[in-house]
Amino acid sequence: MKRIRAFVYTKGKFGKGFRETLDRDNQFLYSGGYYRTKIKAEELPPHYCPIHSRSIWYMDGFVRTEGVKYVDYSFIDENHLFKDDYIYISYSKPIRTVPTSWGGTDMTDYNVAICGNDIIPILFYIEKFSPDVETSHVRKKILQKVKLYREHYPEDFNRQFKDPNIDIFEYFKQWANI
C-alpha cells in the first residue's frame, strides 16, 4: 500500500527560479511540489480534488479535501472573478485573520491556499469529503464577491455569464467532477 498523505500533489516539480517548473511530463506526482513520489494521479483516492492554479505556478495538481478542519476564503474587488481570490485550508488549527503592516488583513495558520477558478470545486469536495467542516461563511463570501463583480463590472460579468441572476454554485458544478 502506498503512503498517500500529502496536502498537495503536483504534476511537476517547483524549480529554483521564479515560477520555474521542472519534470512536468513525469508520470509520477510530486508531494508538495518538491518531493518525487512513486504515486500516479490515477492512484490517488477520490478525495483529492484536481486543480490548475496560479498559486502552484500554473501546474496541474491535486489538493486533499478529506480531513479538513477549517476553511476560509478571501477576495478582492477586481474586474475578474476568483483570479486573485483564495480558499484557505487547514487540517489542524483554526485559520486566523491578522492585520498587516500596510493596513490590510491576511490569513494565517493554514496549510494550503489555492486561488482561481478551482475555489468552488475545492469547496464542493470539502463539503463532500469533510462534511463536519463549516462552509456557510465561505459560501456567503463567494456570493458577496459575485455581487460585487456584477455591480462594479457589469460588462465583464455579462460577457462571462449570460444570466445576471446566475447561481454561481450551480454554474461551477459542471467542472467539479464530483
N, C-alpha and C positions, 0 to 999 in steps of 0.2 A: 504494500500500500504506500502510495506517495504521500509525502507531507505537504499538504496544501493549506497554508495558514496565513499567507501574506495579505496585507490590506489591499495592495495593488500589484497586479502583474502587467508587464508591458511587452509588446511585440517589438523588441529592440532595446538597446542599452543607451542610457544617457552618456554623452561624451563629456569631455572637459571644457569644450568651447561653448559659447552662448548658443543655446538651442541645438547643439550638435547631437545627432543621434547616430548610433552605430548598430550594425548587425540586425537590421530590420527584417531581413529575409530569412532569418534563422527560424526553424520550426519550433524551437524551444523558447519559453517565456522567460522574462527577467523579473525576479522578485524585487519590488520597489524600484524598478528601472535600472538596477545596478548589478544584481547577482544572478548569473545564469543558472537556470534550473534544468531539470530533465522533464519538465511538465509542458505538455502541449495544450493549446487552447481547448481542444475538444475533450480534454481530461478534467477540466475544471467543473466543479459542482454547479448546479443551476443558480445558486445564489450569487454568483459572480456576474455582475452587470457589465455588458460590453460598453466601452466608451471610446470616444475620439475627442480628445480635449486639448485645448491650448495649454492648460496647466500641466500637461505631461508632454510638452514640446511637440504637439501635433501628432503624437504617436497614438496608435490604437492600443487598447489595453482592457483591463477588467478590474472592477472595484468590488471588494467583498461587501455584501449587504446583509449577511447573517451576523448576528452578534453585535449589532449596532446598539449602543446605549443612548446616544444623544445625536441629534441632527439640528442644524440651523441653516439659515440662508441669508445672504446679504446681497443688496443690489444697488446700482447707481442709476440716476436718471439720465440716460443717454439715448441717442437716436437709434438704438438697436435693442433687440430683446435677448437677454441672457448672455450675450457675448462676454461682458465683464462682470457678470454676477457669479456668485459662488455658493455651492452647497458644501457645508462643513459636516464631517462625520467623526464621531468619537466612539471608540469601542470600550472606553473605561470611565472617564470622568466628564462632568458637565462642561459644555462649551461656554466660555465667558466672553462677554463684550467688554473691552477695555478702551479707555481714551488713548489717543495717540498724541505725540508731541506737536503735531500740526493742527490740532483741534477736532479731528475726526474720531472715529472709533474703529476698532479692529477686533477680530475674533482670535481667541487663544484656546489652548487645551484641546485641540482637535488632532486627529490622526491623518485625515485625508481631506483635501479641499479640491473640488473639481468645478470648473467653470464651463459655460457654454450650453449648447443645446442638450447636453446629457443630464442636466439638472433634474428635469421632470421624470425621465425614465429611471434615474437612480432613485428618486423619491418613490416611484411605484415599486421598485424592487425592495426597498427598505420596508415599505408598508406590507409587502407580502412575506419577506423572509425574517423580519424583526418586528412582528406585529405589536409588541408591547411598547414600542417607541412612539412617543407623542409627536405627531407630524402636523397637527392642525395649524400651529403657528407658522410653519413653513408654507403651507398652502395659502394662508392669509397673506403672507408677504409676497408670494408669487402673484396672487390676484392684485395686490397693490401695484406691483411692477407693471402688470399688463394694463391696468387702468391708467397709470402714468404714461406709459408708452402710447396708448390710444389717444389720450388727451393732449399730450405735448408734441407728439409726432404723428398726426393723423394721416399724412400722406404715406409715410413709411409703413404705418400699421395697415392701411388699406391696400397697399401694394403686397404686403405679406399675407394678409388674411382678407378674404372677400366679405366675410360676415363680421360686422362691427360688434356683434354680441357673442362672438365665438367662445365656446367653453374650452379654454386652453388645455385642460387636463384631458378632455376627450380628443382634442386635436393631436396631442402627443402620444396617445395610446397606440397609434399606428406604427410608431417607431420603437416602442418599448419592448417588443418581442417577449412579453410576459403573459 
